[in-house]
Amino acid sequence: MAGFAFITNTDGIQITESNVIGINNRNIGAGSIFVSPYITASTSEFERTYILMHEMGHIIGLGHISYDDLLNPYPPNTVPGRSVMTYDYLAQFPTLHDIYDVEIMYGFSCRNWK
C-alpha cells in the first residue's frame, strides 16, 4: 500500500499514514490504528484482517453502520457484505456500500479511476 508504513512492536500493531492523500482538495493528513496485543493474539487471521479494514475505514472517514443507515429493511447480519463498518459481518475487503460511501465523500468514482 503506497503511503502507509506498517510497524509491528511488542505493544501491538501500529499503522500510520505517511503521505497526505488528497482528491479535489479533500485531504486526509494523517491516520493511526492501534490494535492491542490481546486482540491480535486471541483472534484468527480472518478476524484481524476485518479489524484492520474496519479501522482503516475510520481513517478515510467511514463511520459505524447502524440498521437505519443501510437503506434496507433487513439488519446487516442478515444481508452479508453490506459494509466493513458493521459489526455483524466480517468483511475482509471493502464492499460496494463502502466504495459508494467513499465516492460520495470524496467526489469521485472508483469505477472509472485509472
Secondary structure by P-SEA (a helix, b strand, c coil): cccbbbbbccccbbbbbccccccccccccbbbbbbcaaaaacccaaaaaaaaaaaaaaaacccccccccccccccccccccccccccccccccccaaaaaaaaaaacccccccc
